[in-house]
Amino acid sequence: MGARMSLFSRGIVVQASKPEASMIDNNDVSVLNALIKTTLDSMKGYEDAAKDAESTQFATMFADFARDRAKVATDLQNQVRTLGGEPELDSSMLAAAHRTFMDLKQALTGKDDKAII
């Protein structure tokens, strides 16, 4: 029986057995990769919010959130590697399109903390 691995950050717990290479569960890898993609989406969103925030307090808060998400993504990527899979490394195209829309909106309406939050 394989060793148990637990990842914990901000209330997210992922547990999986370390299977033999021939027993890779593609569903587990697929689910973890979906979580990685979503986590990277939120990380990049928080990075953008930190960059655009006028208030130092908000910029710091968003930067902290982005760092937390980066740590979670790294932990999930390591878990995928442990399972013998290839982890996602990029956020989704939909999230990138949303960030582009938000940049355009801010260019037209101006940046303020109320709009960012």
N, C-alpha and C positions, 0 to 999 in steps of 0.2 A: 504494500500500500504506500502511496506517495506521501511526501510531506505536505502538511497543510500550510497555505500561505494566506495571510490576511492583510489587506491594505485598508488603511483608515485615514481619512482626511475630511474634515468638515462634515462628519456624519455619514460618509459614504463608506460602506464596507463591502468588499468583494472577497469571497472565499472560493478557492478552487483547489482541487487535488492536483498534484504534479504528476501527470500521466507519463507513461513511457512514450517514446517518440511515435510508435506505431498506433497509439491510442488517442491521438489528437482529436478532440471534439471540436469540429469546425463550427458548430453552433455557438460554443463558448467564445471562440475567437471572434466570430461575427458580432456577437452581442457586445463584447468588450471593445471591438473596433467602433461600433456605433456610439458607445459611451465616450470613447476617445474623441471622435469627431465632434460630438456635442460639447464636450469639455473644451476642446480647442476653439470652437465657435464662441463660447462664452468668454474664454480667456482673451481672444482678440477683441471682442466687444468691450470688455473692461479696459484693455489697453487703450483703445480709441477713446473711451470715456475719460480715462485718466489724462490723456494728452489734451483733450478738448475742454476739460473742466477749468473754470475760472478760479474757483475756490481751491486753495491749497488743501483744505480739509477733504473735499470731495476727490481731488486728484490723488491724494494719499490713500484714501479709502478704496478707490477703484484700482489703483496700482497694487494694493494688498490683495484684493480679490483676484486680480490677474495672476499674481504670483501663486496664490493658493490653487487656482485652476491649473497652472503650469505643473505644479507638483502632483496634482491628481492625475493629469494626463501622462506624466512621466511614469508614475506608479502603474497605471493601467497598461502603458506600452511595455513596461518590463514584465508584467503578468502575461501579456500576449506572447512575448518572447519565451518566457518560461514554459508556456504551453506548446511552443514550437511553431507559432504563427508569425506572420509579418504584421506589425502594428501600423495603424494609420498614423501618418505624420502631418497631415494637413487638415484644415477645417473644410466645411462643405462649401460648394459653389453657391448654394442658396444664402448662406450666411455672408459670403463675400459680396453677393449682390445687394443684400440688405445693408451692409456697411457702406457700400457705394451710394445707395439711395440716401442714407443718413448724411453722408458727406455732402451730397448735392443739396439736400434740404437745408443743412446748416449754412451752406454757401449762400443760399437764397434768403433765408430767414434770419441769419445771424446765430452766433453761438451764445448761449447762456446756460447756467447751471440748471435752471428749471427745465429747459428743453432736453438736456442731457439725461436728467433723472427721470 
